[in-house]
Amino acid sequence: MSFNKMIIVRLFLGTIFGICVFSLGDGILADGWDLEDTSPKIEWGLEEQSVKYEWGLEAQTVTHKKSDTIVLQYDGKAWNCIYNAYSIWLNSIYGFDSGDVFAAGDNGVVLHFNGTSWTRQATYVTSRLNRIWGISSKNVYVSGDNGTILHYNGREWKKYTMMTASWFSSTWGLHAKYIFIVGALGKILHYNGRKWIEQESGTINWLYGVRGNSTDNVYAVGDYGTVLRYDGKEWKKIMLNTNKRLMSVCVLDTNTVFVVGADGLILHYDGIQWTRQRSGTDNWLRKIWAIDSENIFAVGDNGTVLYYDGKKWNKQKSGTDYLLLGIWGDKKDNIYVVGINPKK
C-alpha cells in the first residue's frame, strides 16, 4: 500500500484531528447520570526556531531514532525530540505547564509528563484516543474511536457509557460546563456539566476540529470544506470556496479565525471575509495552535512545522519527517508536538 493510500485509510478510520485551545476555570463533575427523552437530542451518562527557512519540500535530517512515535519541544530557538518510543502511537497532546503535560494515542494510551519523565496512566480501554483537552490537571477529557469518552479527575480515568459507536475526532471546551466533541457523520456532542447532549449539526460530513472563544462563537471544520459556526443556539454552515478536507481550527476572537487542512491549505477570517493565506507547502496541515495573534503554529505531514508572526507564515526545521498530529503550548518558547512514524 502506498504512503498516500495508507494515510487516507487512517483518516477514514478516524485518524484524529482537532484543535488548539486554552482552558478557563475549573469545575466538579456531576455524579448522577440519567437518560432523558429529549428528541431530537440524545443524552448520555457517566460510567463508573525563530530560525526561518526557505519554502519548499526539502528533506529534513532526522535526529531521533526510527521509533513509532515522538514528542518534540520548541524552546523558542529550535525543535528538539524529548521523547521517542516503540509500540506507542501518540495522536494528541495537551497540558497546563511544562511540568504537567498529557499525551494520548492508539490502544488507549495516555502518558503524563511531570517535567522530567513520561509515565503511562491506566485507562482500561483499547480504542484509539484522538483528542485530549482539559480544564485543569484534575479535570481532563479525551475522546476517540468507538464512542470512547474518558474523564480524568486527577486520580483515575473513568469512561462514559455512550449510546453510540461514533468515532470522535476532536474535543474542546470553554469551561467545566461547556464542552464540545465532534466526529464521524457530522456528530456533535455538547456537555453542560451534567449530561452529554447530541446537537443537530446540519451535515453528515466528518468533522475533525472544534474550537471557540466564547459560548456564542464556536467553530467546527471537516470534510469537503465544511465550516460550521455555533452562535449559542444552533450550528450554521459557512459557505467557502473549497472542497478540501479541513483538519483544525483556531479561534482567537470573533474577528480572528484560522483553519488548516489538506494540501497546505490555510484560511483566515478577519470578521468580514475568508481569505487564503500562503503556506508555502502542499503538505497536509493537521493541527493549528495559537499563543496569540502574532505567535501561531501549524503542524502536519513530513515533519511540517509552520510559524505565523502576525504577517506571514514561515517554515521551521522540525528535525523529523514524521506525521505530526497534535500540538499544545502555554507560551511561544514552550510548544509541544506529538507525531507518529508514517512508515510503521
C-alpha positions in Angstrom: 0.0 0.0 0.0 1.4 3.4 -0.9 2.0 6.1 1.7 -0.8 8.3 0.4 -3.3 5.4 0.5 -2.2 4.4 3.9 -2.8 8.0 5.2 -6.2 8.0 3.5 -7.1 4.7 5.2 -6.0 6.1 8.6 -8.1 9.2 8.1 -11.2 7.2 7.0 -10.8 5.0 10.1 -10.9 8.0 12.3 -7.4 9.3 12.4 -7.8 12.1 14.8 -7.7 15.5 14.0 -8.9 18.6 16.2 -7.7 21.6 17.9 -6.0 24.3 19.6 -7.4 25.8 22.8 -6.8 27.3 26.2 -9.0 26.3 29.1 -10.6 28.6 31.6 -11.6 27.7 35.2 -12.2 24.5 36.9 -15.2 22.5 37.9 -16.7 19.5 39.6 -18.1 16.6 37.5 -21.6 15.6 38.5 -22.1 12.1 39.8 -25.6 11.4 38.8 -26.5 10.5 35.2 -29.8 9.5 33.8 -31.2 9.1 30.3 -33.9 11.5 29.3 -36.0 11.5 26.1 -35.3 14.9 24.6 -35.9 14.1 21.0 -34.3 15.0 18.7 -31.5 15.4 21.1 -29.7 12.4 22.7 -28.2 12.3 26.2 -25.7 10.0 27.8 -24.4 9.4 31.3 -21.2 8.6 33.0 -19.9 5.2 33.8 -18.0 4.0 36.8 13.1 28.4 15.7 12.8 31.5 15.5 15.2 30.5 12.6 13.4 30.8 9.3 13.9 28.6 6.2 13.2 28.9 2.6 9.9 27.5 1.4 10.0 24.0 -0.2 9.8 20.3 0.4 13.4 19.8 1.3 14.4 16.7 3.1 15.0 17.2 6.8 17.6 15.5 8.9 16.1 13.0 11.3 18.0 13.3 14.6 16.0 10.8 16.6 15.8 7.0 16.2 13.2 5.5 13.9 10.7 4.9 16.7 7.0 4.6 16.4 6.2 8.0 18.0 7.9 11.1 19.1 7.4 14.2 21.2 9.0 17.5 20.1 9.5 20.6 22.2 10.2 24.1 21.0 12.2 26.4 23.2 11.9 29.5 21.1 15.0 28.7 19.1 14.8 25.1 17.9 12.7 21.9 17.9 14.1 19.1 19.9 13.0 15.5 20.4 12.3 15.0 24.1 10.6 11.6 23.9 10.5 8.7 21.5 9.1 5.2 21.9 8.2 1.9 20.2 4.8 0.2 20.2 3.1 3.6 21.1 1.4 5.9 18.7 0.6 9.4 20.1 -2.1 11.4 18.4 -2.8 14.4 20.7 -1.1 16.4 23.4 -2.4 19.0 26.0 -1.1 20.4 29.1 -1.2 23.1 31.8 2.5 24.0 32.2 5.9 22.5 31.4 5.6 20.1 34.3 2.1 18.9 33.7 1.5 17.6 30.1 -0.8 14.8 28.9 -0.5 12.9 25.6 -2.9 10.3 24.2 -2.9 7.8 21.4 -3.7 4.4 20.0 -4.7 1.4 22.1 -6.0 3.6 24.9 -2.6 5.0 25.7 -2.3 8.1 27.9 1.1 9.4 29.1 1.8 12.1 31.6 4.9 14.3 31.7 5.9 15.8 35.0 8.7 17.9 33.6 11.3 15.1 33.9 9.8 11.8 32.8 6.8 10.3 31.0 4.5 7.9 32.9 1.8 5.8 31.4 -1.6 6.0 33.1 -4.2 3.3 33.2 -7.3 4.0 31.1 -8.7 0.4 30.8 -9.7 1.0 27.2 -8.1 -0.2 24.0 -9.7 2.2 21.5 -7.6 4.8 19.7 -7.7 8.1 21.6 -7.8 11.0 19.2 -8.0 14.3 21.1 -7.2 15.3 24.7 -8.2 18.6 26.3 -8.6 19.8 29.9 -9.6 22.5 32.3 -7.0 21.6 34.9 -4.8 18.6 35.8 -7.8 17.3 37.8 -10.3 17.7 35.1 -9.2 16.3 31.7 -11.2 14.8 28.8 -10.2 12.6 25.9 -12.3 11.3 23.0 -11.6 8.6 20.5 -12.9 5.7 18.4 -15.9 3.6 19.0 -17.8 6.3 21.0 -15.0 6.5 23.6 -15.0 9.5 26.0 -12.9 9.4 29.1 -12.6 11.8 32.1 -9.6 12.2 34.4 -10.3 13.5 37.9 -6.7 13.8 39.0 -6.6 10.3 40.3 -8.0 7.9 37.7 -9.6 7.7 34.3 -13.3 6.8 34.0 -15.3 6.0 30.9 -18.6 7.5 29.9 -21.2 5.0 28.8 -22.3 6.2 25.4 -25.2 5.1 23.4 -23.2 5.4 20.2 -20.3 3.8 18.5 -19.4 7.0 16.6 -15.8 7.8 16.2 -14.9 11.1 17.8 -12.1 13.3 16.3 -11.9 16.4 18.5 -12.6 17.9 21.9 -12.7 21.4 23.1 -14.4 23.4 25.9 -14.7 26.8 27.4 -15.2 25.7 31.0 -16.4 22.7 33.0 -20.0 23.1 31.9 -19.4 24.0 28.3 -17.6 21.2 26.3 -18.0 20.0 22.7 -16.9 16.8 21.0 -17.2 16.3 17.2 -16.6 13.4 14.9 -18.0 11.0 12.2 -21.0 11.8 10.1 -21.3 15.3 11.5 -21.8 14.1 15.1 -21.6 16.9 17.6 -22.0 16.4 21.4 -22.3 19.2 23.9 -21.7 18.7 27.6 -23.5 21.1 30.0 -21.8 19.9 33.2 -24.3 17.2 33.8 -25.0 15.4 30.5 -23.8 14.9 27.0 -26.4 16.1 24.5 -26.3 15.5 20.8 -26.8 18.6 18.8 -28.1 19.0 15.2 -25.1 19.8 13.0 -26.9 20.1 9.7 -24.2 17.9 8.0 -23.2 14.3 7.6 -19.6 15.2 6.7 -16.9 14.0 9.1 -15.8 16.8 11.5 -12.2 16.9 12.5 -11.8 20.0 14.6 -13.7 22.2 17.0 -12.8 25.4 18.8 -14.2 28.7 20.0 -13.5 31.7 22.2 -17.0 32.2 23.8 -20.3 30.4 24.3 -21.7 32.0 21.1 -18.7 31.8 18.8 -17.6 28.2 18.3 -16.4 26.7 15.0 -16.3 23.1 13.7 -14.5 22.0 10.5 -14.4 18.9 8.4 -14.6 17.1 5.1 -15.5 18.8 1.8 -14.7 22.3 3.0 -17.2 22.1 5.9 -17.1 25.0 8.3 -19.9 25.3 10.9 -20.4 28.1 13.4 -22.3 27.9 16.6 -24.0 31.1 17.9 -25.0 29.6 21.2 -28.3 28.3 19.8 -27.7 26.5 16.6 -25.0 25.4 14.2 -25.0 27.2 10.8 -22.9 26.3 7.7 -20.5 28.8 6.3 -20.1 28.5 2.5 -16.4 28.7 1.4 -14.9 28.3 -2.0 -13.1 25.0 -1.2 -14.0 21.3 -1.1 -10.7 20.3 0.6 -10.6 18.5 3.9 -10.3 20.9 6.8 -8.5 19.4 9.8 -8.2 22.0 12.5 -9.5 25.5 13.5 -8.2 28.1 15.9 -10.4 30.9 17.2 -8.7 33.9 18.8 -11.7 36.2 18.8 -14.8 37.0 16.7 -12.6 38.6 14.0 -9.7 36.3 14.0 -10.2 32.7 12.9 -7.7 30.3 11.2 -8.4 27.0 9.5 -5.8 24.5 8.2 -6.2 21.4 6.1 -5.4 19.3 3.0 -2.5 20.3 0.7 -1.2 23.0 2.9 -4.4 25.0 2.9 -4.7 27.9 5.4 -7.8 30.0 5.6 -8.1 33.2 7.6 -11.3 35.1 8.7 -10.9 38.7 9.6 -14.5 39.4 10.7 -15.6 40.3 7.2 -14.3 37.7 4.8 -12.4 34.5 4.4 -9.1 34.6 2.5 -6.5 32.0 1.7 -3.0 32.6 3.1 0.2 31.4 1.6 1.5 28.4 3.5 4.5 27.7 1.3 3.8 23.9 1.4 1.5 21.4 -0.1 1.9 19.0 2.8 -1.3 18.4 4.7 -1.6 20.5 7.9 -3.2 18.5 10.7 -3.3 20.9 13.6 -3.1 24.6 14.4 -2.3 26.2 17.8 -2.1 29.9 18.8 -0.4 31.6 21.7 -1.7 34.9 20.4 -2.3 36.6 17.1 1.4 37.0 16.4 2.5 33.6 17.5 0.7 30.7 15.8 2.0 27.3 14.9 0.7 24.7 12.4 1.9 21.2 12.0 1.4 18.3 9.6 2.8 15.7 7.2 6.5 15.1 6.6 7.5 16.9 9.8 6.0 20.2 8.6 6.0 23.0 11.2 4.9 26.5 10.2 5.1 29.6 12.3 2.9 32.7 11.8 4.3 36.0 13.2 1.2 38.1 12.5 2.2 38.9 9.0 3.3 35.7 7.2 3.9 32.0 7.6 7.4 30.7 7.8 8.7 27.2 7.7 10.7 25.9 10.7 13.0 22.9 10.7 11.5 20.2 12.9 14.3 17.7 12.5 11.9 14.9 11.6 9.8 13.6 8.7 7.1 12.1 10.9 3.4 12.7 10.6 2.8 15.5 13.2 -0.7 15.1 14.7 -1.0 17.2 17.8 0.3 20.4 19.3 0.0 22.4 22.5 1.9 25.2 24.3 1.5 27.7 27.0 3.9 30.3 25.7 5.8 30.9 22.4 9.0 29.3 23.7 7.4 26.2 25.2 5.5 24.3 22.5 5.0 20.6 22.3 4.2 18.4 19.3 3.4 14.7 19.0 3.8 12.6 15.9 3.9 9.1 14.5 6.2 7.3 12.1 4.2 7.0 8.9 6.3 4.1 7.7 5.5 1.9 10.6 
